[in-house]
Protein backbone atom coordinates (compact mmCIF):
# COMPACT_ATOMS: atom_id res chain seq x y z
CA UNK A 1 0.00 0.00 0.00
CA UNK A 2 1.15 3.53 -0.80
CA UNK A 3 0.20 6.00 1.92
CA UNK A 4 1.13 9.26 3.62
CA UNK A 5 2.01 9.61 7.29
CA UNK A 6 1.45 13.08 8.71
CA UNK A 7 2.85 14.43 11.98
CA UNK A 8 3.21 17.62 13.96
CA UNK A 9 7.00 17.47 13.87
CA UNK A 10 9.71 14.97 13.00
CA UNK A 11 12.92 13.80 14.67
CA UNK A 12 14.77 12.02 11.88
CA UNK A 13 17.38 10.16 13.97
CA UNK A 14 20.43 11.83 12.41
CA UNK A 15 20.83 14.30 15.26
CA UNK A 16 19.50 17.14 13.09
CA UNK A 17 17.02 19.74 14.30
CA UNK A 18 13.33 18.91 14.50
CA UNK A 19 11.42 19.21 11.20
CA UNK A 20 7.99 20.90 11.41
CA UNK A 21 4.79 19.65 9.73
CA UNK A 22 6.29 16.46 8.27
CA UNK A 23 4.72 14.37 5.53
CA UNK A 24 6.25 10.95 4.84
CA UNK A 25 5.38 9.04 1.69
CA UNK A 26 5.54 5.31 2.41
CA UNK A 27 5.27 2.58 -0.20
CA UNK A 28 4.73 -0.82 1.43
CA UNK A 29 7.67 -1.04 3.86
CA UNK A 30 9.87 1.82 2.72
CA UNK A 31 10.06 5.60 3.07
CA UNK A 32 9.92 7.08 -0.44
CA UNK A 33 9.90 10.81 0.34
CA UNK A 34 9.99 13.26 3.26
CA UNK A 35 8.46 16.73 3.04
CA UNK A 36 7.85 19.62 5.42
CA UNK A 37 4.56 21.39 4.81
CA UNK A 38 0.81 20.95 4.97
CA UNK A 39 0.25 20.42 1.24
CA UNK A 40 1.05 17.15 -0.51
CA UNK A 41 3.66 17.59 -3.27
CA UNK A 42 2.00 16.96 -6.63
CA UNK A 43 4.98 14.88 -7.70
CA UNK A 44 3.97 12.22 -5.17
CA UNK A 45 1.05 11.22 -7.36
CA UNK A 46 -1.56 8.72 -6.20
CA UNK A 47 -1.72 7.57 -2.60
CA UNK A 48 -4.14 5.05 -1.13
CA UNK A 49 -4.55 6.36 2.41
CA UNK A 50 -3.53 8.98 4.94
CA UNK A 51 -2.31 8.05 8.40
CA UNK A 52 -2.91 11.21 10.39
CA UNK A 53 -0.86 11.84 13.53
CA UNK A 54 -0.77 15.61 13.12
CA UNK A 55 -0.89 15.99 16.92
CA UNK A 56 2.22 13.84 17.43
CA UNK A 57 5.99 13.85 17.08
CA UNK A 58 7.26 11.26 14.63
CA UNK A 59 10.63 9.62 15.20
CA UNK A 60 12.46 6.42 14.28
CA UNK A 61 11.74 3.27 16.23
CA UNK A 62 14.30 2.85 19.00
CA UNK A 63 17.23 0.46 18.68
CA UNK A 64 18.42 -1.29 21.85
CA UNK A 65 21.96 -2.46 21.19
CA UNK A 66 22.28 -4.82 24.16
CA UNK A 67 19.57 -7.13 25.52
CA UNK A 68 19.21 -10.73 26.69
CA UNK A 69 15.76 -11.82 25.57
CA UNK A 70 15.77 -15.23 27.26
CA UNK A 71 16.22 -13.68 30.71
CA UNK A 72 13.40 -12.14 32.70
CA UNK A 73 15.10 -9.42 34.73
CA UNK A 74 14.58 -11.36 37.97
CA UNK A 75 16.84 -11.07 41.00
CA UNK A 76 18.84 -14.12 39.85
CA UNK A 77 18.35 -14.93 36.16
CA UNK A 78 21.35 -17.27 36.13
CA UNK A 79 19.68 -19.47 38.76
CA UNK A 80 16.48 -19.41 36.70
CA UNK A 81 18.41 -20.60 33.67
CA UNK A 82 19.71 -23.66 35.52
CA UNK A 83 16.30 -25.33 35.74
CA UNK A 84 14.47 -23.98 32.68
CA UNK A 85 14.09 -25.74 29.34
CA UNK A 86 14.96 -24.15 26.02
CA UNK A 87 11.23 -24.19 25.17
CA UNK A 88 10.46 -22.06 28.22
CA UNK A 89 13.32 -19.71 27.42
CA UNK A 90 11.91 -19.23 23.92
CA UNK A 91 8.48 -18.38 25.30
CA UNK A 92 9.96 -15.86 27.71
CA UNK A 93 12.01 -14.35 24.90
CA UNK A 94 8.84 -13.96 22.84
CA UNK A 95 7.13 -12.11 25.70
CA UNK A 96 10.14 -9.84 26.20
CA UNK A 97 10.17 -9.11 22.48
CA UNK A 98 6.49 -8.15 22.65
CA UNK A 99 7.10 -5.84 25.62
CA UNK A 100 9.97 -4.18 23.76
CA UNK A 101 7.97 -3.54 20.61
CA UNK A 102 4.97 -2.05 22.36
CA UNK A 103 7.30 0.25 24.32
CA UNK A 104 8.70 1.66 21.05
CA UNK A 105 11.79 -0.51 20.51
CA UNK A 106 11.67 -1.75 16.91
CA UNK A 107 15.14 -3.35 16.77
CA UNK A 108 17.05 -5.25 19.44
CA UNK A 109 20.53 -6.70 19.42
CA UNK A 110 20.50 -9.84 21.53
CA UNK A 111 23.91 -10.29 23.13
CA UNK A 112 23.67 -13.88 24.26
CA UNK A 113 21.26 -16.76 24.62
CA UNK A 114 21.28 -20.50 25.03
CA UNK A 115 21.04 -23.02 22.21
CA UNK A 116 19.30 -21.58 19.14
CA UNK A 117 16.44 -19.86 20.98
CA UNK A 118 17.14 -16.35 19.74
CA UNK A 119 17.55 -17.55 16.15
CA UNK A 120 14.14 -19.27 16.33
CA UNK A 121 12.59 -16.15 17.84
CA UNK A 122 14.09 -13.97 15.10
CA UNK A 123 12.59 -16.23 12.45
CA UNK A 124 9.15 -16.33 14.09
CA UNK A 125 9.00 -12.52 14.26
CA UNK A 126 10.24 -12.15 10.68
CA UNK A 127 7.50 -14.50 9.48
CA UNK A 128 4.84 -12.54 11.37
CA UNK A 129 3.95 -15.44 13.67
CA UNK A 130 4.39 -13.31 16.79
CA UNK A 131 4.76 -9.56 17.39
CA UNK A 132 8.24 -8.31 18.12
CA UNK A 133 11.02 -6.00 17.01
CA UNK A 134 13.65 -6.86 14.44
CA UNK A 135 16.18 -9.12 16.16
CA UNK A 136 19.93 -9.09 15.61
CA UNK A 137 21.25 -12.18 17.39
CA UNK A 138 24.71 -13.54 18.18
CA UNK A 139 23.48 -16.84 19.59
CA UNK A 140 26.00 -18.33 22.05
CA UNK A 141 28.72 -15.88 23.15
CA UNK A 142 32.29 -17.08 22.85
CA UNK A 143 33.89 -17.62 26.25
CA UNK A 144 36.81 -19.71 27.59
CA UNK A 145 36.01 -22.98 29.38
CA UNK A 146 34.29 -21.98 32.63
CA UNK A 147 34.33 -18.34 31.52
CA UNK A 148 31.66 -15.67 31.79
CA UNK A 149 28.27 -17.03 30.70
CA UNK A 150 29.71 -20.50 29.99
CA UNK A 151 26.19 -21.78 30.77
CA UNK A 152 25.13 -20.52 27.32
CA UNK A 153 27.36 -23.33 25.97
CA UNK A 154 29.56 -21.15 23.79
CA UNK A 155 32.89 -22.25 25.25
CA UNK A 156 35.79 -21.78 22.83
CA UNK A 157 39.38 -22.56 23.82
CA UNK A 158 42.40 -21.16 21.98
CA UNK A 159 42.71 -20.04 18.37
CA UNK A 160 41.34 -23.26 16.89
CA UNK A 161 38.37 -23.30 19.26
CA UNK A 162 37.54 -19.69 18.46
CA UNK A 163 37.69 -20.28 14.70
CA UNK A 164 35.53 -23.40 14.94
CA UNK A 165 32.95 -21.66 17.13
CA UNK A 166 32.68 -18.70 14.75
CA UNK A 167 32.26 -21.04 11.78
CA UNK A 168 29.41 -22.87 13.55
CA UNK A 169 27.67 -19.66 14.55
CA UNK A 170 27.97 -18.25 11.04
CA UNK A 171 26.44 -21.43 9.64
CA UNK A 172 23.58 -21.14 12.13
CA UNK A 173 22.83 -17.59 11.00
CA UNK A 174 24.45 -15.38 13.64
CA UNK A 175 24.15 -11.67 12.81
CA UNK A 176 27.33 -10.83 14.73
CA UNK A 177 29.81 -12.48 17.09
CA UNK A 178 29.88 -11.77 20.81
CA UNK A 179 33.07 -12.55 22.71
CA UNK A 180 33.64 -12.39 26.44
CA UNK A 181 36.92 -10.47 26.63
CA UNK A 182 36.78 -10.38 30.45
CA UNK A 183 34.97 -12.10 33.27
CA UNK A 184 31.56 -10.88 34.37
CA UNK A 185 29.58 -10.16 37.49
CA UNK A 186 26.92 -12.75 36.72
CA UNK A 187 29.45 -15.60 36.69
CA UNK A 188 30.81 -15.83 40.22
CA UNK A 189 33.81 -17.96 39.25
CA UNK A 190 35.22 -15.21 37.00
CA UNK A 191 36.87 -11.85 37.66
CA UNK A 192 35.34 -9.00 35.62
CA UNK A 193 38.60 -7.07 35.87
CA UNK A 194 40.73 -9.78 34.29
CA UNK A 195 41.09 -10.52 30.57
CA UNK A 196 39.62 -13.84 29.42
CA UNK A 197 41.43 -14.06 26.08
CA UNK A 198 44.81 -12.88 24.83
CA UNK A 199 45.16 -10.00 22.41
CA UNK A 200 45.96 -12.50 19.65
CA UNK A 201 42.82 -14.53 20.35
CA UNK A 202 40.60 -11.46 20.19
CA UNK A 203 42.29 -10.39 16.95
CA UNK A 204 41.70 -13.86 15.48
CA UNK A 205 38.00 -13.63 16.39
CA UNK A 206 37.70 -10.26 14.65
CA UNK A 207 39.53 -11.44 11.51
CA UNK A 208 37.60 -14.72 11.24
CA UNK A 209 34.28 -12.95 11.78
CA UNK A 210 35.13 -10.30 9.18
CA UNK A 211 35.92 -13.01 6.64
CA UNK A 212 32.30 -14.12 7.06
CA UNK A 213 30.88 -10.60 6.89
CA UNK A 214 30.31 -10.37 10.64
CA UNK A 215 31.35 -7.82 13.25
CA UNK A 216 32.40 -8.54 16.84
CA UNK A 217 30.99 -7.13 20.05
CA UNK A 218 33.26 -7.59 23.06
CA UNK A 219 32.00 -7.87 26.62
CA UNK A 220 34.60 -5.87 28.56
CA UNK A 221 34.72 -4.76 32.18
CA UNK A 222 38.47 -4.87 32.76
CA UNK A 223 40.95 -2.40 31.30
CA UNK A 224 43.24 -5.11 29.87
CA UNK A 225 40.34 -6.76 28.04
CA UNK A 226 39.23 -3.37 26.74
CA UNK A 227 42.71 -2.74 25.34
CA UNK A 228 42.67 -6.11 23.61
CA UNK A 229 39.25 -5.41 22.09
CA UNK A 230 39.93 -1.90 20.84
CA UNK A 231 43.29 -2.80 19.31
CA UNK A 232 41.83 -5.88 17.63
CA UNK A 233 39.13 -3.77 15.97
CA UNK A 234 36.03 -5.02 17.77
CA UNK A 235 33.01 -3.13 16.49
CA UNK A 236 31.55 -2.48 19.94
CA UNK A 237 32.73 -2.64 23.52
CA UNK A 238 29.94 -3.65 25.86
CA UNK A 239 29.88 -2.14 29.39
CA UNK A 240 33.38 -0.58 29.28
CA UNK A 241 33.76 -0.47 33.05
CA UNK A 242 37.49 0.45 33.29
CA UNK A 243 37.91 -2.14 36.04
CA UNK A 244 41.21 -3.23 37.57
CA UNK A 245 41.97 -6.84 38.56
CA UNK A 246 41.13 -5.71 42.11
CA UNK A 247 37.68 -4.72 40.80
CA UNK A 248 38.19 -1.00 41.36
CA UNK A 249 36.88 1.47 38.74
CA UNK A 250 39.88 3.55 37.60
CA UNK A 251 39.88 5.66 34.44
CA UNK A 252 42.78 5.06 32.05
CA UNK A 253 43.14 8.28 30.02
CA UNK A 254 45.29 6.59 27.34
CA UNK A 255 42.60 3.98 26.79
CA UNK A 256 39.93 6.68 26.66
CA UNK A 257 41.86 8.57 24.02
CA UNK A 258 42.39 5.37 22.04
CA UNK A 259 38.69 4.52 22.09
CA UNK A 260 37.88 7.95 20.68
CA UNK A 261 40.66 7.84 18.08
CA UNK A 262 39.61 4.40 16.82
CA UNK A 263 35.94 5.41 16.69
CA UNK A 264 34.96 2.30 18.64
CA UNK A 265 31.29 2.15 19.55
CA UNK A 266 30.76 1.88 23.31
CA UNK A 267 27.56 0.40 24.73
CA UNK A 268 27.66 1.37 28.43
CA UNK A 269 24.43 -0.48 29.42
CA UNK A 270 23.64 2.10 32.09
CA UNK A 271 20.24 0.68 33.14
CA UNK A 272 21.89 -2.54 34.38
CA UNK A 273 21.88 -2.31 38.17
CA UNK A 274 20.04 1.01 38.21
CA UNK A 275 17.01 -0.15 40.21
CA UNK A 276 19.01 -1.83 43.02
CA UNK A 277 21.25 1.25 43.20
CA UNK A 278 18.25 3.57 43.38
CA UNK A 279 16.82 1.54 46.25
CA UNK A 280 20.12 1.67 48.10
CA UNK A 281 20.26 5.46 47.75
CA UNK A 282 16.83 5.69 49.38
CA UNK A 283 17.88 3.59 52.39
CA UNK A 284 18.57 5.41 55.64
CA UNK A 285 21.56 3.18 56.40
CA UNK A 286 23.87 1.15 54.19
CA UNK A 287 26.67 -1.33 54.69
CA UNK A 288 30.25 -0.54 53.73
CA UNK A 289 30.00 -2.85 50.70
CA UNK A 290 26.77 -1.16 49.58
CA UNK A 291 28.40 2.26 49.80
CA UNK A 292 31.37 0.97 47.83
CA UNK A 293 29.05 -0.36 45.14
CA UNK A 294 27.25 2.95 44.80
CA UNK A 295 30.52 4.86 44.54
CA UNK A 296 31.79 2.46 41.89
CA UNK A 297 28.65 3.07 39.85
CA UNK A 298 29.08 6.83 40.20
CA UNK A 299 32.73 6.61 39.09
CA UNK A 300 31.72 4.58 36.06
CA UNK A 301 29.02 7.11 35.11
CA UNK A 302 31.56 9.92 35.48
CA UNK A 303 33.94 8.07 33.14
CA UNK A 304 31.19 7.69 30.53
CA UNK A 305 30.45 11.43 30.81
CA UNK A 306 34.14 12.17 30.26
CA UNK A 307 34.25 9.90 27.21
CA UNK A 308 31.18 11.57 25.77
CA UNK A 309 32.73 15.03 26.16
CA UNK A 310 35.81 13.70 24.36
CA UNK A 311 33.71 12.63 21.39
CA UNK A 312 33.31 8.90 22.05
CA UNK A 313 30.49 7.08 20.28
CA UNK A 314 28.20 6.07 23.13
CA UNK A 315 25.37 3.83 21.95
CA UNK A 316 22.09 3.15 23.73
CA UNK A 317 21.84 -0.34 25.19
CA UNK A 318 20.04 -1.51 28.31
CA UNK A 319 21.23 -5.04 29.20
CA UNK A 320 17.54 -5.83 29.70
CA UNK A 321 17.02 -9.29 31.13
CA UNK A 322 19.87 -9.24 33.66
CA UNK A 323 19.38 -8.77 37.40
CA UNK A 324 16.43 -6.48 38.08
CA UNK A 325 16.66 -4.88 34.63
CA UNK A 326 13.26 -5.55 33.04
CA UNK A 327 12.06 -5.05 29.50
CA UNK A 328 9.54 -2.40 28.52
CA UNK A 329 11.00 0.79 29.99
CA UNK A 330 13.26 2.29 27.31
CA UNK A 331 12.89 5.85 28.58
CA UNK A 332 15.03 5.07 31.63
CA UNK A 333 18.04 4.20 29.49
CA UNK A 334 17.64 7.38 27.45
CA UNK A 335 17.38 9.51 30.59
CA UNK A 336 20.59 7.94 31.90
CA UNK A 337 22.32 8.86 28.63
CA UNK A 338 20.99 12.38 29.09
CA UNK A 339 22.56 12.50 32.55
CA UNK A 340 25.97 12.00 30.92
CA UNK A 341 25.57 15.43 29.32
CA UNK A 342 23.58 14.61 26.20
CA UNK A 343 20.64 16.70 25.09
CA UNK A 344 17.41 14.75 24.54
CA UNK A 345 18.07 14.85 20.79
CA UNK A 346 21.56 13.45 21.28
CA UNK A 347 20.23 10.71 23.54
CA UNK A 348 17.67 9.81 20.88
CA UNK A 349 20.44 9.78 18.25
CA UNK A 350 22.33 7.24 20.38
CA UNK A 351 19.25 4.98 20.16
CA UNK A 352 18.48 5.52 16.47
CA UNK A 353 20.97 6.63 13.81
CA UNK A 354 24.12 5.98 15.86
CA UNK A 355 22.87 2.62 17.10
CA UNK A 356 22.12 1.58 13.52
CA UNK A 357 25.72 2.38 12.59
CA UNK A 358 27.02 0.30 15.49
CA UNK A 359 24.84 -2.65 14.46
CA UNK A 360 25.90 -2.29 10.81
CA UNK A 361 22.30 -1.73 9.65
CA UNK A 362 22.43 2.00 8.91
CA UNK A 363 21.69 1.40 5.23
CA UNK A 364 18.13 0.35 6.09
CA UNK A 365 17.34 1.36 9.69
CA UNK A 366 17.82 4.06 12.31
CA UNK A 367 16.73 7.23 10.52
CA UNK A 368 13.61 8.54 8.78
CA UNK A 369 15.17 9.15 5.39
CA UNK A 370 14.39 8.15 1.83
CA UNK A 371 15.15 4.50 1.20
CA UNK A 372 14.96 3.44 4.84
CA UNK A 373 12.49 1.01 6.33
CA UNK A 374 9.42 2.69 7.82
CA UNK A 375 10.05 1.85 11.49
CA UNK A 376 8.36 4.84 13.07
CA UNK A 377 6.94 5.97 16.41
CA UNK A 378 4.23 8.58 16.99
CA UNK A 379 4.25 10.13 20.46
CA UNK A 380 2.08 12.81 22.01
CA UNK A 381 4.50 15.48 23.18
CA UNK A 382 8.01 16.56 22.25
CA UNK A 383 10.78 14.11 23.20
CA UNK A 384 13.37 16.51 21.80
CA UNK A 385 12.61 18.63 24.87
CA UNK A 386 11.53 16.01 27.39
CA UNK A 387 12.29 12.31 26.93
CA UNK A 388 9.33 11.41 29.14
CA UNK A 389 7.11 12.20 26.15
CA UNK A 390 8.04 8.73 24.89
CA UNK A 391 5.82 7.26 27.59
CA UNK A 392 2.87 8.76 25.66
CA UNK A 393 3.30 6.41 22.73
CA UNK A 394 0.34 6.43 20.36
CA UNK A 395 1.56 4.36 17.42
CA UNK A 396 4.36 1.93 16.57
CA UNK A 397 5.05 1.20 12.92
CA UNK A 398 7.30 -1.65 11.83
CA UNK A 399 8.18 -1.88 8.15
CA UNK A 400 5.28 0.35 7.11
CA UNK A 401 2.70 -1.51 9.19
CA UNK A 402 1.12 0.16 12.23
CA UNK A 403 1.25 -2.53 14.91
CA UNK A 404 0.35 -0.98 18.23
CA UNK A 405 -1.18 2.16 19.62
CA UNK A 406 -2.80 3.51 22.75
CA UNK A 407 -5.69 4.76 20.64
CA UNK A 408 -7.39 3.75 17.37
CA UNK A 409 -5.05 3.92 14.40
CA UNK A 410 -5.84 7.11 12.49
CA UNK A 411 -6.33 5.86 8.94
CA UNK A 412 -8.23 8.19 6.63
CA UNK A 413 -9.23 8.06 3.00
CA UNK A 414 -6.80 9.65 0.60
CA UNK A 415 -9.02 12.74 0.44
CA UNK A 416 -7.28 14.84 3.07
CA UNK A 417 -10.36 16.76 4.15
CA UNK A 418 -12.17 13.59 5.24
CA UNK A 419 -12.64 13.32 9.02
CA UNK A 420 -13.92 9.75 8.83
CA UNK A 421 -11.32 7.24 10.08
CA UNK A 422 -10.59 4.39 7.72
CA UNK A 423 -11.42 1.13 9.51
CA UNK A 424 -9.35 -1.89 8.50
CA UNK A 425 -9.93 -4.97 10.60
CA UNK A 426 -6.77 -6.61 9.29
CA UNK A 427 -4.71 -4.05 11.20
CA UNK A 428 -6.28 -4.52 14.63
CA UNK A 429 -4.76 -7.79 15.82
CA UNK A 430 -1.38 -6.43 16.84
CA UNK A 431 -2.85 -3.11 17.92
CA UNK A 432 -4.85 -4.90 20.61
CA UNK A 433 -2.25 -7.51 21.49
CA UNK A 434 -0.92 -5.60 24.49
CA UNK A 435 -4.31 -4.98 26.13
Long-range contacts (C-beta under 8 A, 24 or more apart in sequence): 1-27, 1-28, 1-48, 1-49, 1-400, 2-26, 2-27, 2-28, 2-32, 2-46, 2-47, 2-48, 3-47, 3-48, 3-49, 3-50, 3-51, 4-40, 4-44, 4-47, 4-49, 4-50, 4-51, 5-51, 5-53, 5-58, 5-374, 5-376, 5-397, 6-50, 6-51, 6-52, 6-53, 6-54, 7-53, 7-54, 7-56, 7-57, 7-58, 7-378, 8-53, 8-54, 8-55, 8-56, 8-57, 9-57, 9-58, 9-382, 9-384, 10-34, 10-36, 10-57, 10-58, 10-59, 10-368, 11-57, 11-58, 11-59, 11-60, 11-345, 11-348, 11-368, 11-383, 11-384, 12-59, 12-60, 12-367, 12-368, 12-369, 13-59, 13-60, 13-348, 13-349, 13-352, 13-353, 13-356, 13-366, 13-367, 13-368, 14-349, 14-353, 14-367, 14-369, 15-345, 15-346, 15-349, 15-353, 15-354, 17-345, 18-57, 18-345, 18-382, 18-384, 22-58, 24-58, 24-368, 24-374, 24-376, 26-374, 26-400, 27-400, 28-400, 29-373, 29-374, 29-399, 29-400, 29-401, 30-371, 30-372, 30-373, 30-374, 30-400, 31-368, 31-369, 31-370, 31-371, 31-372, 31-373, 31-374, 32-370, 33-370, 34-368, 34-369, 34-370, 40-416, 46-414, 47-414, 48-414, 49-411, 49-412, 49-413, 49-414, 49-422, 50-411, 50-412, 50-413, 50-414, 50-416, 51-402, 51-409, 51-410, 51-411, 51-412, 52-410, 52-412, 53-378, 53-394, 53-395, 53-410, 55-380, 56-378, 56-379, 56-380, 56-394, 56-395, 57-378, 57-379, 57-380, 57-381, 57-382, 57-383, 57-384, 57-389, 58-368, 58-376, 58-377, 58-378, 59-348, 59-352, 59-368, 59-376, 59-377, 59-379, 59-383, 60-106, 60-352, 60-353, 60-365, 60-366, 60-367, 60-368, 60-375, 60-376, 60-377, 61-104, 61-105, 61-106, 61-107, 61-133, 61-352, 61-375, 61-376, 61-377, 61-396, 61-397, 61-398, 62-104, 62-105, 62-106, 62-107, 62-316, 62-330, 62-351, 62-352, 62-377, 63-105, 63-106, 63-107, 63-108, 63-109, 63-316, 63-351, 63-352, 63-355, 63-356, 63-359, 63-365, 63-366, 64-100, 64-105, 64-107, 64-108, 64-109, 64-316, 64-317, 64-318, 64-320, 64-330, 64-333, 64-351, 64-355, 65-109, 65-236, 65-267, 65-315, 65-316, 65-317, 65-355, 65-358, 65-359, 66-109, 66-111, 66-238, 66-267, 66-269, 66-317, 66-318, 66-319, 67-96, 67-100, 67-108, 67-109, 67-110, 67-111, 67-317, 67-318, 67-319, 67-320, 67-321, 67-327, 68-110, 68-111, 68-112, 68-113, 68-319, 68-320, 68-321, 68-322, 69-93, 69-96, 69-97, 69-108, 69-110, 69-113, 69-117, 69-118, 69-121, 69-135, 69-321, 70-96, 70-113, 70-114, 70-117, 70-118, 70-321, 71-321, 71-322, 72-96, 72-321, 72-326, 73-320, 73-321, 73-322, 73-323, 73-324, 73-325, 73-326, 73-327, 74-323, 74-324, 75-323, 75-324, 76-323, 77-186, 77-321, 77-322, 77-323, 78-151, 78-186, 78-187, 81-114, 81-151, 82-151, 86-114, 86-115, 86-117, 89-113, 89-114, 89-115, 89-117, 90-117, 90-120, 90-121, 93-117, 93-118, 93-121, 94-121, 94-124, 94-130, 94-132, 96-320, 96-321, 96-327, 97-121, 97-125, 97-130, 97-131, 97-132, 97-133, 97-135, 98-130, 98-131, 98-132, 98-433, 98-434, 99-327, 99-328, 100-132, 100-133, 100-320, 100-327, 100-328, 100-330, 101-131, 101-132, 101-133, 101-396, 101-398, 101-403, 101-404, 102-131, 102-328, 102-393, 102-396, 102-404, 102-433, 102-434, 103-327, 103-328, 103-329, 103-330, 103-393, 104-330, 104-377, 104-379, 104-390, 104-393, 104-396, 105-133, 105-330, 106-133, 106-134, 106-375, 106-377, 106-396, 106-398, 107-133, 107-134, 107-135, 107-136, 107-355, 107-356, 107-359, 107-361, 107-365, 107-375, 108-133, 108-134, 108-135, 108-136, 109-136, 109-137, 109-175, 109-176, 109-217, 109-317, 109-359, 110-135, 110-136, 110-137, 110-138, 111-138, 111-141, 111-178, 111-217, 111-219, 111-238, 112-138, 112-140, 112-141, 112-149, 112-152, 112-154, 112-178, 113-137, 113-139, 113-140, 113-152, 114-140, 114-151, 114-152, 114-153, 115-140, 115-153, 116-172, 119-172, 119-173, 119-174, 131-403, 131-404, 131-430, 131-433, 133-398, 134-365, 134-375, 134-398, 136-175, 136-176, 136-359, 136-361, 137-174, 137-175, 138-169, 138-174, 138-175, 138-176, 138-177, 138-178, 138-217, 139-169, 139-172, 139-174, 140-165, 140-169, 141-178, 141-179, 141-180, 141-219, 142-166, 142-177, 142-178, 142-179, 142-180, 142-205, 143-179, 143-180, 143-196, 144-180, 144-196, 144-197, 146-189, 146-190, 147-180, 147-183, 147-187, 147-190, 147-196, 148-180, 148-182, 148-183, 148-184, 148-186, 148-187, 148-190, 148-192, 148-196, 148-219, 149-180, 149-184, 149-186, 149-187, 150-187, 151-187, 158-201, 159-200, 159-201, 159-204, 162-197, 162-201, 162-204, 162-205, 162-208, 163-204, 163-208, 166-205, 166-208, 166-209, 166-212, 166-214, 167-208, 167-212, 170-209, 170-212, 170-214, 174-214, 175-214, 176-209, 176-214, 176-215, 176-216, 176-217, 176-235, 176-359, 176-360, 177-205, 177-209, 177-214, 177-215, 177-216, 177-217, 178-216, 178-217, 178-218, 178-219, 178-238, 179-205, 179-216, 179-217, 179-218, 179-219, 179-234, 180-218, 180-219, 181-218, 181-219, 181-220, 181-222, 181-225, 181-226, 181-228, 181-229, 181-234, 182-219, 182-220, 182-221, 182-222, 182-224, 182-225, 182-226, 182-243, 183-221, 183-222, 184-219, 184-221, 185-221, 186-322, 186-323, 191-222, 191-245, 191-247, 192-221, 192-222, 192-241, 192-243, 192-247, 193-221, 193-222, 193-223, 193-243, 193-244, 193-245, 193-246, 193-247, 193-248, 194-222, 194-224, 194-225, 194-245, 195-222, 195-224, 195-225, 195-228, 196-225, 197-225, 197-228, 198-228, 199-227, 199-228, 199-231, 199-232, 202-228, 202-229, 202-232, 202-234, 203-231, 203-232, 203-233, 205-232, 206-232, 206-233, 206-234, 215-360, 217-267, 223-250, 223-252, 223-255, 226-255, 226-259, 227-255, 227-258, 229-264, 230-255, 230-258, 230-259, 230-262, 230-264, 231-258, 233-262, 234-264, 235-264, 235-265, 235-358, 235-360, 236-264, 236-265, 236-266, 236-267, 236-315, 236-358, 237-264, 237-265, 237-266, 237-267, 238-267, 238-269, 238-317, 239-267, 239-268, 239-269, 239-272, 240-266, 240-267, 240-268, 240-304, 240-307, 241-300, 242-300, 242-303, 248-296, 249-296, 249-299, 249-300, 249-303, 251-299, 251-303, 251-306, 256-303, 256-306, 256-307, 256-310, 256-312, 257-310, 259-307, 259-312, 260-307, 260-310, 260-311, 260-312, 263-313, 264-312, 264-313, 265-313, 265-315, 265-354, 265-357, 265-358, 266-304, 266-307, 266-312, 266-313, 266-314, 266-315, 267-314, 267-315, 267-316, 267-317, 267-358, 268-300, 268-304, 268-314, 268-317, 269-317, 269-318, 269-319, 270-301, 270-304, 270-318, 270-333, 270-336, 270-337, 271-318, 271-319, 271-320, 271-325, 271-329, 271-332, 271-333, 271-336, 272-318, 272-319, 272-322, 272-323, 272-325, 273-297, 273-323, 273-324, 273-325, 274-325, 274-332, 274-336, 275-324, 275-325, 276-323, 276-324, 301-336, 301-339, 301-340, 304-340, 305-339, 305-340, 305-341, 308-340, 308-341, 308-342, 309-341, 313-354, 313-357, 313-358, 314-340, 314-350, 315-350, 315-351, 315-354, 315-355, 315-358, 316-347, 316-350, 316-351, 316-354, 316-355, 317-355, 330-390, 331-387, 331-388, 331-390, 331-391, 334-387, 334-390, 335-387, 335-388, 338-387, 344-383, 344-384, 344-385, 344-386, 344-387, 345-384, 347-387, 348-383, 348-384, 348-387, 373-399, 373-400, 374-399, 374-400, 375-399, 378-405, 401-427, 402-427, 402-431, 403-430, 403-431, 404-430, 404-431, 404-433, 404-434, 405-431
